[in-house]
Amino acid sequence: MHNIARRGLSIAGLGLMLIASVASAQQPSAIRIRGVIEAVNDNVLTLKSRDGAEVKLALAENARIVAVVKATLAEIKEGTFLGSAAIPQADGSQKAVEVHIFPEEMRGTGEGHRPYPSVANGTMTNGTATGATVAGVDGSKITVKYKDGEKQIIVTPDVPIVRYEIGTKSDLKTGASFTVLAATKKSDGTFETNRINVGRDGAVPQ
């Protein structure tokens, strides 16, 4: 009887594993979309992606709209929470390809250091600027601390710096550039997201 019970439990466990695997396989993968807003109809946007394709995107209920505004290095102070897409250097530093400054309401967003597939061999570091920004031959150096460590971010004069602000639907304008970090495709071919970054006054989200 004990062997039969154990065999039954094993079969049940295997069944649960198979169900979980199937459920996982059925979950749609999220994709990144960048481009320009062509039209706005309530919470549905008609977009033109950078590859020229037209995309219908629905904003989920309570979706976060993040306005992206041009900024300068001078706006980064000690204690500023920021993020930087970058390319690792031989000395362990990170050469920035973009820097974005978070508002206080978004402090802690994505904190840490990780690979960033959107940039070839790239990384993303989100954390708190500590100490003063130091000017050097290769560019300005910012020390960014996060929970498990810190990185030196090198920012050259040509690197775009933007500031994130909490946006509203009024930022969703025809002609505005946008980036959606994670959109899921629905059965009807349209996409859905719970966050969109939108450029203000000509800013282009990366």
C-alpha positions as CSV (number, residue, x, y, z in Angstrom):
1,M,0.0,0.0,0.0
2,H,2.8,2.4,0.9
3,N,4.5,1.7,-2.5
4,I,1.2,2.4,-4.3
5,A,0.7,5.6,-2.4
6,R,4.2,6.8,-3.1
7,R,3.8,5.9,-6.8
8,G,0.5,7.9,-6.8
9,L,2.2,10.9,-5.3
10,S,5.0,10.7,-7.8
11,I,2.6,10.6,-10.7
12,A,0.6,13.5,-9.2
13,G,3.8,15.5,-8.8
14,L,4.9,14.8,-12.4
15,G,1.5,15.9,-13.6
16,L,1.8,19.2,-11.7
17,M,5.2,19.8,-13.2
18,L,3.9,19.2,-16.7
19,I,1.0,21.6,-16.1
20,A,3.4,24.3,-14.8
21,S,5.7,23.7,-17.8
22,V,2.8,24.1,-20.3
23,A,1.5,27.2,-18.5
24,S,5.0,28.7,-18.6
25,A,5.3,27.9,-22.3
26,Q,2.0,29.6,-23.0
27,Q,2.9,32.9,-21.3
28,P,3.7,35.4,-24.1
29,S,7.2,36.9,-24.0
30,A,7.6,40.7,-23.6
31,I,9.2,42.7,-26.3
32,R,10.7,46.2,-26.5
33,I,9.1,48.7,-29.0
34,R,10.5,52.2,-29.9
35,G,9.2,54.7,-32.4
36,V,6.8,57.6,-32.8
37,I,3.1,58.0,-31.7
38,E,0.9,58.4,-34.8
39,A,-2.6,58.6,-33.1
40,V,-4.2,58.4,-29.7
41,N,-7.7,57.0,-29.1
42,D,-8.3,56.9,-25.3
43,N,-6.0,54.1,-24.0
44,V,-5.2,52.7,-27.4
45,L,-2.2,54.1,-29.3
46,T,-1.3,53.8,-33.0
47,L,2.4,53.7,-33.2
48,K,5.1,53.6,-35.9
49,S,8.0,51.5,-34.7
50,R,11.6,52.3,-35.7
51,D,11.5,49.5,-38.3
52,G,8.5,51.2,-40.0
53,A,5.8,48.8,-38.8
54,E,2.4,50.1,-37.6
55,V,1.6,48.9,-34.1
56,K,-1.6,49.1,-32.0
57,L,-0.8,49.4,-28.3
58,A,-3.3,49.2,-25.5
59,L,-2.3,50.8,-22.1
60,A,-3.3,48.6,-19.2
61,E,-5.5,50.0,-16.5
62,N,-3.3,52.2,-14.3
63,A,-0.4,52.0,-16.7
64,R,2.5,54.3,-15.8
65,I,3.3,57.1,-18.2
66,V,6.8,58.4,-17.8
67,A,7.8,61.7,-19.4
68,V,11.4,61.9,-20.7
69,V,12.9,65.4,-20.6
70,K,16.4,66.5,-21.8
71,A,18.7,67.1,-18.8
72,T,22.4,67.9,-18.1
73,L,25.2,66.5,-16.1
74,A,24.9,69.4,-13.7
75,E,21.6,68.1,-12.5
76,I,23.2,64.9,-11.1
77,K,24.0,65.6,-7.4
78,E,25.1,63.4,-4.5
79,G,22.0,61.3,-3.6
80,T,20.5,61.4,-7.1
81,F,18.9,58.1,-8.1
82,L,19.9,57.4,-11.7
83,G,20.3,54.7,-14.3
84,S,22.9,54.2,-17.0
85,A,23.1,51.9,-20.0
86,A,26.8,51.4,-20.6
87,I,29.6,49.3,-22.1
88,P,32.0,47.6,-19.7
89,Q,35.7,48.8,-19.9
90,A,38.9,46.9,-19.3
91,D,39.5,48.7,-16.0
92,G,36.0,47.6,-14.6
93,S,34.4,51.0,-15.2
94,Q,31.2,51.4,-17.4
95,K,31.3,53.8,-20.4
96,A,27.8,55.3,-20.5
97,V,25.7,55.3,-23.7
98,E,22.8,57.0,-21.9
99,V,22.1,58.4,-18.4
100,H,18.6,58.8,-17.1
101,I,17.7,60.6,-13.8
102,F,14.8,59.3,-11.8
103,P,12.3,61.4,-9.9
104,E,12.1,60.7,-6.1
105,E,8.8,58.8,-6.6
106,M,10.7,56.3,-8.8
107,R,13.7,55.8,-6.4
108,G,14.7,52.2,-6.3
109,T,13.4,51.3,-9.8
110,G,15.5,48.5,-11.2
111,E,18.2,49.0,-8.6
112,G,21.3,46.9,-9.3
113,H,23.8,46.0,-12.1
114,R,22.8,43.6,-14.9
115,P,23.2,42.8,-18.6
116,Y,21.3,45.1,-21.0
117,P,20.6,43.3,-24.2
118,S,19.4,46.4,-26.0
119,V,23.1,47.5,-26.2
120,A,25.7,45.2,-27.7
121,N,27.7,43.7,-24.8
122,G,25.9,46.3,-22.6
123,T,25.0,46.7,-19.0
124,M,22.4,48.6,-17.0
125,T,23.3,50.1,-13.6
126,N,20.6,51.7,-11.5
127,G,21.6,53.2,-8.2
128,T,22.5,56.3,-6.1
129,A,25.2,58.8,-7.1
130,T,27.6,59.2,-4.3
131,G,30.2,61.9,-3.9
132,A,30.9,64.6,-6.4
133,T,31.1,64.0,-10.2
134,V,34.8,64.0,-11.1
135,A,36.0,65.4,-14.4
136,G,38.7,63.4,-16.2
137,V,40.4,62.9,-19.5
138,D,38.0,60.2,-20.6
139,G,34.9,62.0,-19.4
140,S,33.1,62.8,-16.1
141,K,33.1,60.0,-13.6
142,I,30.1,59.2,-11.4
143,T,30.2,56.6,-8.6
144,V,26.8,54.8,-8.5
145,K,26.1,52.6,-5.5
146,Y,23.4,49.9,-5.3
147,K,22.5,47.1,-2.9
148,D,25.3,44.7,-3.8
149,G,28.1,47.0,-4.9
150,E,29.0,50.1,-6.9
151,K,30.2,51.0,-10.4
152,Q,32.2,53.9,-11.9
153,I,30.2,55.4,-14.8
154,I,32.2,57.4,-17.3
155,V,30.0,60.0,-19.1
156,T,31.5,61.6,-22.2
157,P,30.2,65.0,-23.4
158,D,28.2,63.4,-26.3
159,V,26.2,61.0,-24.0
160,P,22.5,61.9,-23.9
161,I,21.3,62.7,-20.4
162,V,17.5,62.7,-19.7
163,R,15.3,63.1,-16.7
164,Y,12.3,61.0,-16.0
165,E,9.1,62.7,-14.6
166,I,5.8,61.2,-13.7
167,G,3.7,61.9,-16.9
168,T,0.0,62.0,-17.7
169,K,-2.1,61.2,-20.8
170,S,-1.5,64.7,-22.0
171,D,2.1,63.6,-22.8
172,L,0.8,61.1,-25.3
173,K,0.8,63.3,-28.4
174,T,1.0,62.7,-32.1
175,G,4.6,62.9,-33.2
176,A,6.1,62.3,-29.7
177,S,8.9,59.7,-29.5
178,F,8.3,56.7,-27.2
179,T,9.9,53.6,-25.8
180,V,8.0,50.6,-24.4
181,L,10.3,48.4,-22.4
182,A,8.0,45.4,-22.2
183,A,4.9,44.9,-24.4
184,T,3.0,41.6,-24.7
185,K,1.3,40.5,-27.9
186,K,-2.3,39.6,-27.6
187,S,-4.2,37.0,-29.7
188,D,-5.6,39.7,-32.1
189,G,-2.1,40.9,-33.0
190,T,-2.2,44.1,-30.9
191,F,0.1,44.7,-27.9
192,E,-0.4,45.7,-24.3
193,T,1.9,47.4,-21.7
194,N,1.7,48.8,-18.2
195,R,4.4,51.4,-18.8
196,I,5.4,53.8,-21.6
197,N,8.2,56.3,-21.7
198,V,7.3,59.4,-23.8
199,G,9.6,62.2,-24.9
200,R,8.7,65.8,-24.1
201,D,9.8,68.8,-26.2
202,G,11.7,66.7,-28.7
203,A,13.4,64.3,-26.2
204,V,13.9,60.8,-27.6
205,P,13.7,57.9,-25.1
206,Q,16.3,55.2,-25.6
